Amino acid sequence: MITRHIEMLDALFKHATEGIVVIDKTGNIVKLNPKASEMFGYSNEELLNKKIEWLIPERFNENHIGYRDKYLHLPRARGMGHLRDLFARRKNGTEFPVEVSLSPFKTTDGEFVVSFVVDITERKIQQNRIIEAHSEIQKLNAELEARVEQRTKELAAAIINVEKSQEEVIRALQKERELNNMKSQFVTIASHEFRTPLATILSSASIIGKYTRTEDEEKRHKHVQRIKSTVTNLTQILNDFLSIGKLEEGRVQNIPARMDLKEFCQSLMEEMKGLCKEDQQIIFDYRGNEEVWLDKQMMRNILFNLLSNAIKYSDAGKRIFLKVISLEKSIQVEIEDQGIGIPKNDQVHIFERFFRAANAGNAQGTGLGLNIVQSYVTLMGGTVKFTSNVGTGTTFQLQLPNHSP
C-alpha cells in the first residue's frame, strides 16, 4: 500500500502541468519536476544544488536573496499572485511572467519549501489587449464628450437666434447625425451593459401609454419609477467609464472641504430609494460630529457604488445598513447587506478592473465600481476592506482621514 501511494505521488509530481521546484533551508534547489525543467530550459542535473536565484532575472537577485532568507526564517503558505508582478529567467536568458505559490514542509531530512510555478505569458497578453481596448473606449468617450459640448452650444445659440439661416440649421442637423453615429459606436462597444436597461425603458414607456384612465395612476407611477431607476443605472455606468478615464490620466485630485456628512448621507439615501427593490430598506446610523472635511464628489461616488451594489445583489425585502462614526481625526463607514455574498475564491480579485464574481449572474455591471472605490479611497488617504460569506451578505469597511487641507 505504501509503495502504491509513493508511486501515485511520484506520478503526480512528474505529470503536473505546473512547474514544481523544491528548495532546502539554504535556498538550494533539491528537486524539480519535468514541467519545471521544460519551463526554464535546464536539465535536472544543471539545477540541482543551485541557488533558486538561478531562475530569477539578475536585476532582482540582490533583493531576492533578502526576501528569500526572510521567508525561510519564518516560512508560511502563500497563494498565487501575492499582489506582485513576478518574473522568471530561462537558461537562454529570456524572461517571462509567472505566478508562484509557496508551501513549507518538513521531513526527516529537514525543512523544505515547495514552489508551484505557472507561466502566465498568455494571460498577460490578454490583459494588455484589454488595456488597449480600454484606451480606445477612453478615446471614444472623450470625443463623444467634446461632441456633446459642441452640440449643446449650437442648440443654445439656435434657441436665442430664431432667425438662423436654413444653411445653419442644416449644418446643425448634420452635426446631430454625426453625434448620433458616435453614440451608436459607443453603445456597440458597451452593448452588453446598455441593451437590457434600454429595453426596460422602452417597455415601460410603451406600457405607460396604455394607461389612460385615472385609476391607472398607480401603475403609471410604478413604470415612471422603473424608468428613473434604469436611467440612474445607465448614468452610473457612464460615470464609471468617465471616472476610469480621469483616474488613468491623473486628473482626479483629493480636495477636502467642510461638509455636513450626516445630511449628505441622508440626501444620498433619498436619491437611491428609486433603485431599491420592493420592501428593501436602507437603515442609517450616524454617530459623532456631523461637520467633517472630505472631498464631497469622491465621497458621493464611493457611497453610491457601494450602496447600489448592496441593493443590486440583495433580494427584495432585505435590509441594507449604512453606519458612520465620525471621529476627530478619522471617519469610519460601514455598509452591510444581506445579499448573495462573494465566493471565497473570488475575493482576492474583487477590486480588480473588469472583474465580476462568479455568482454575479445576469446582474448589470461593468466590473469597474469596486476598482473605482478603491482608487478614490486611496487618493483620499484611506483604506477599504470587506468581509463576505456566500448566501449571507457582504460588509465593506472604510477608514478615511478627517482633516482640513
C-alpha positions in Angstrom: 0.0 0.0 0.0 2.8 2.5 0.9 4.6 1.7 -2.3 1.4 2.3 -4.3 1.0 5.8 -2.6 4.6 6.6 -3.3 4.1 5.7 -7.0 1.0 7.8 -7.2 2.7 10.8 -5.6 5.7 10.4 -7.9 3.3 10.3 -10.9 1.6 13.4 -9.8 4.9 15.2 -9.4 6.2 14.1 -12.8 3.0 14.8 -14.8 1.9 18.0 -13.1 1.0 20.8 -15.5 2.6 23.3 -13.2 6.4 23.7 -12.6 7.3 22.4 -9.2 10.6 23.4 -7.6 11.7 22.3 -4.1 14.4 24.1 -2.2 16.0 23.5 1.2 16.6 25.8 4.1 19.6 27.4 2.5 17.8 28.2 -0.8 19.4 25.4 -2.8 17.3 23.5 -5.4 16.9 19.9 -4.3 14.2 18.7 -6.7 12.2 19.8 -9.7 9.6 18.1 -11.9 9.8 17.7 -15.7 7.5 20.7 -16.3 9.8 23.0 -14.4 12.8 21.7 -16.4 10.9 22.3 -19.6 9.7 25.8 -18.5 13.2 27.0 -17.6 15.2 25.1 -20.3 17.6 23.3 -17.9 18.1 19.7 -17.2 17.6 18.5 -13.7 21.3 18.0 -13.2 22.1 21.6 -14.2 19.8 23.0 -11.5 20.3 20.5 -8.6 22.1 22.2 -5.6 22.0 25.6 -7.4 20.5 28.6 -5.6 17.0 29.5 -6.5 18.3 32.8 -7.8 19.5 31.0 -10.9 15.8 31.1 -12.1 15.3 34.8 -11.4 16.4 37.8 -13.6 19.7 39.1 -12.4 18.4 42.6 -11.7 16.2 41.1 -9.0 18.8 38.8 -7.5 20.2 41.1 -4.8 16.8 41.9 -3.4 15.5 38.4 -3.8 18.2 37.0 -1.5 16.9 39.1 1.3 13.3 38.2 0.6 14.3 34.5 0.4 16.2 34.5 3.7 13.4 36.4 5.4 10.8 33.9 4.1 12.9 30.8 5.0 13.3 32.2 8.5 9.6 32.3 9.0 8.1 30.2 6.2 4.3 30.2 5.6 1.9 29.2 2.8 1.5 31.8 0.2 -1.0 31.7 -2.7 -0.7 32.5 -6.4 -0.1 36.1 -7.4 0.5 37.7 -3.9 -0.2 41.2 -5.3 3.2 41.4 -7.0 4.4 41.0 -10.6 6.9 38.2 -10.7 9.3 37.2 -13.5 11.5 34.2 -14.1 14.6 33.6 -16.3 15.2 30.8 -18.7 18.6 29.2 -19.4 18.9 31.3 -22.6 18.5 34.5 -20.6 14.9 35.3 -21.7 12.4 36.4 -19.1 8.7 35.6 -18.7 6.0 36.5 -16.2 5.0 33.9 -13.6 2.7 33.2 -10.7 4.3 31.4 -7.7 2.8 29.8 -4.7 4.9 28.6 -1.8 4.3 25.9 0.8 6.8 24.9 3.5 7.0 21.3 4.8 9.3 19.2 7.0 10.6 15.7 6.5 13.1 13.6 8.4 15.8 15.2 6.2 15.0 18.7 7.3 12.9 21.7 6.3 11.9 22.5 2.7 9.8 24.8 0.6 7.9 23.6 -2.5 7.2 26.3 -5.2 4.4 25.9 -7.8 5.3 28.0 -10.8 2.8 28.9 -13.6 3.9 30.7 -16.8 1.3 33.5 -17.3 2.6 34.9 -20.6 -0.7 34.3 -22.4 -2.7 35.9 -19.6 -0.5 39.0 -19.7 -1.0 39.2 -23.4 -4.8 39.1 -22.9 -4.6 41.7 -20.2 -2.6 44.0 -22.5 -5.3 43.6 -25.1 -8.0 44.6 -22.6 -5.9 47.7 -21.7 -5.6 48.6 -25.3 -9.3 48.2 -25.8 -10.0 50.3 -22.8 -7.7 53.0 -24.2 -9.9 53.0 -27.3 -13.0 53.4 -25.2 -11.4 56.3 -23.4 -10.6 58.0 -26.7 -14.1 57.5 -28.0 -15.6 58.7 -24.7 -13.5 61.9 -24.9 -14.6 62.5 -28.5 -18.2 61.9 -27.5 -18.0 64.4 -24.6 -16.5 67.0 -26.9 -19.2 66.5 -29.4 -21.9 66.8 -26.8 -20.5 70.0 -25.5 -20.2 71.5 -29.0 -23.8 70.4 -29.9 -25.2 71.9 -26.7 -23.6 75.3 -27.6 -25.0 75.2 -31.1 -28.5 74.4 -29.9 -28.4 77.2 -27.3 -27.4 79.6 -30.0 -30.2 78.4 -32.2 -32.8 79.0 -29.5 -31.6 82.6 -28.8 -31.3 83.5 -32.5 -34.5 82.2 -34.2 -33.5 83.9 -37.4 -30.7 81.5 -38.1 -30.4 80.7 -41.8 -31.6 77.4 -43.3 -28.0 76.6 -44.0 -27.0 76.8 -40.4 -30.0 74.6 -39.4 -28.9 72.0 -42.0 -25.4 72.2 -40.6 -26.7 71.7 -37.1 -28.7 68.7 -38.2 -25.6 67.2 -39.8 -23.7 67.7 -36.5 -26.6 65.9 -34.7 -26.3 63.0 -37.2 -22.6 62.8 -36.5 -23.2 62.8 -32.8 -25.8 60.0 -33.1 -23.3 57.9 -35.1 -20.7 58.3 -32.4 -23.3 57.4 -29.8 -24.1 54.2 -31.8 -20.4 53.3 -31.9 -20.1 53.8 -28.1 -23.2 51.7 -27.4 -21.8 48.9 -29.7 -18.7 48.8 -27.5 -20.7 48.6 -24.3 -23.8 46.8 -25.7 -23.8 44.1 -23.1 -24.3 46.7 -20.4 -26.7 49.1 -22.2 -29.0 46.7 -24.1 -31.0 45.5 -21.1 -31.7 48.8 -19.4 -32.6 50.4 -22.7 -35.1 47.6 -23.3 -36.6 48.2 -19.8 -37.1 51.9 -20.5 -38.7 51.2 -23.9 -41.0 48.6 -22.4 -42.1 50.9 -19.5 -42.6 53.9 -21.8 -44.8 51.8 -24.1 -46.9 50.5 -21.2 -47.4 53.9 -19.7 -49.0 55.0 -23.0 -51.7 52.3 -22.5 -52.7 53.6 -19.0 -55.1 56.4 -19.9 -57.6 56.1 -17.0 -57.3 58.0 -13.7 -57.4 54.7 -11.8 -54.3 53.6 -13.6 -52.2 56.3 -11.9 -50.5 53.9 -9.5 -49.5 51.7 -12.5 -48.2 54.7 -14.4 -46.2 55.8 -11.3 -44.6 52.3 -11.0 -43.3 52.4 -14.6 -42.1 56.0 -14.2 -40.1 55.0 -11.2 -38.8 52.0 -13.2 -37.6 54.3 -15.9 -36.0 56.7 -13.4 -34.2 53.8 -11.7 -32.9 52.4 -15.1 -31.7 55.9 -16.2 -29.8 56.2 -12.9 -28.1 52.9 -13.6 -27.1 54.0 -17.1 -25.8 57.2 -15.7 -23.7 55.4 -13.2 -22.2 53.1 -16.0 -21.2 56.2 -17.9 -19.8 57.8 -14.8 -17.7 54.7 -14.2 -16.2 54.9 -17.7 -15.5 58.6 -17.2 -14.0 58.0 -13.7 -11.7 55.4 -15.1 -10.5 57.7 -17.8 -9.9 60.6 -15.4 -8.0 58.3 -13.0 -5.9 56.9 -15.8 -4.9 60.4 -16.9 -4.2 61.6 -13.3 -6.9 64.2 -13.5 -8.5 63.3 -10.2 -7.3 65.1 -7.0 -8.4 64.9 -3.4 -9.6 68.3 -2.3 -11.2 68.1 1.2 -13.8 70.7 2.1 -16.0 71.3 5.1 -19.3 69.4 4.7 -22.2 68.1 6.8 -21.7 64.4 6.4 -24.9 63.3 8.1 -27.1 65.5 5.9 -25.1 64.4 2.8 -25.7 60.7 3.6 -29.4 61.3 4.2 -29.7 63.1 0.9 -27.9 60.3 -1.0 -30.1 57.7 0.5 -33.2 59.6 -0.5 -31.9 59.7 -4.1 -31.2 56.0 -4.1 -34.7 55.0 -2.9 -35.7 54.7 -6.6 -33.1 51.9 -7.0 -34.4 49.8 -4.1 -36.3 46.7 -4.8 -39.7 46.1 -3.2 -39.6 46.5 0.6 -35.8 46.9 0.6 -34.7 49.4 3.3 -31.5 51.3 4.0 -31.0 51.6 7.8 -28.9 54.6 8.6 -26.9 55.0 11.9 -24.7 58.1 12.4 -22.6 58.8 15.4 -20.2 61.7 16.2 -19.6 65.1 14.7 -21.7 65.9 11.7 -19.2 68.5 10.3 -16.2 66.9 8.6 -13.5 67.5 6.0 -13.9 65.3 2.9 -13.9 65.5 -0.9 -17.6 65.6 -1.5 -17.6 64.3 -5.0 -15.3 61.4 -4.2 -17.4 60.5 -1.2 -20.6 60.5 -3.3 -19.0 58.2 -5.9 -17.8 55.8 -3.2 -21.0 55.5 -1.3 -23.2 55.4 -4.5 -21.1 52.5 -5.8 -21.2 50.5 -2.6 -24.9 51.2 -1.8 -26.0 50.4 -5.4 -24.1 47.1 -5.2 -25.8 46.3 -1.9 -29.2 47.0 -3.5 -28.4 45.1 -6.7 -27.1 41.9 -5.1 -29.7 41.7 -2.3 -33.2 40.3 -2.7 -36.5 42.3 -2.3 -37.4 42.8 1.4 -33.8 42.6 2.6 -32.2 45.4 4.7 -29.0 47.4 4.0 -27.2 49.1 6.8 -25.1 52.3 6.5 -23.2 53.1 9.7 -21.0 56.1 10.1 -18.8 57.0 13.0 -17.3 60.5 12.8 -14.2 61.0 15.0 -11.9 64.0 15.4 -9.2 62.6 13.1 -10.9 59.9 11.2 -14.2 58.7 9.7 -15.4 55.1 9.8 -18.0 54.0 7.3 -19.6 50.5 7.2 -22.0 49.3 4.5 -23.6 45.9 5.2 -26.0 43.9 3.1 -27.9 40.6 3.3 -27.2 39.7 -0.3 -25.7 36.9 -2.3 -22.1 37.4 -0.9 -18.8 37.0 -2.7 -17.3 33.5 -3.3 -14.1 32.9 -1.3 -12.1 32.2 -4.4 -13.2 35.5 -6.0 -12.5 37.7 -3.0 -8.8 38.3 -3.8 -9.8 39.7 -7.2 -12.8 41.8 -6.2 -11.0 45.2 -6.6 -9.5 44.3 -10.0 -10.7 46.2 -13.0 -13.4 44.5 -15.1 -13.6 41.6 -12.6 -17.0 40.2 -11.7 -17.7 37.4 -9.1 -18.7 34.0 -10.4 -22.2 34.3 -8.8 -23.0 37.8 -10.3 -25.2 36.1 -12.9 -27.1 38.4 -15.2 -27.0 41.4 -12.8 -26.0 44.5 -14.6 -22.5 45.8 -14.0 -19.2 46.9 -15.7 -16.8 45.3 -13.2 -15.4 48.8 -12.6 -17.3 50.0 -9.5 -15.1 48.5 -6.8 -11.9 49.3 -8.6 -13.0 52.9 -8.7 -14.0 52.8 -5.0 -10.5 51.5 -4.1 -8.8 54.2 -6.2 -10.8 57.0 -4.7 -10.3 55.7 -1.1 -6.6 55.5 -1.8 -6.5 59.1 -3.2 -8.3 60.3 0.0 -5.6 58.6 2.1 -7.9 55.9 3.5 -8.3 52.2 3.4 -11.1 49.9 2.3 -11.6 46.2 3.3 -14.5 43.8 3.4 -15.8 40.5 4.7 -18.3 38.3 2.9 -20.0 34.9 3.0 -22.0 33.4 0.2 -25.7 33.5 1.0 -25.5 35.7 4.0 -24.1 39.0 2.7 -21.1 41.4 2.5 -19.8 44.2 4.7 -17.5 46.9 3.4 -15.5 49.0 5.9 -13.9 52.3 5.0 -11.4 54.3 7.1 -10.9 57.9 5.9 -8.9 60.8 7.3 -10.8 63.8 8.7 -8.7 66.9 8.5 -8.6 70.2 6.6 -6.2 70.6 3.7 
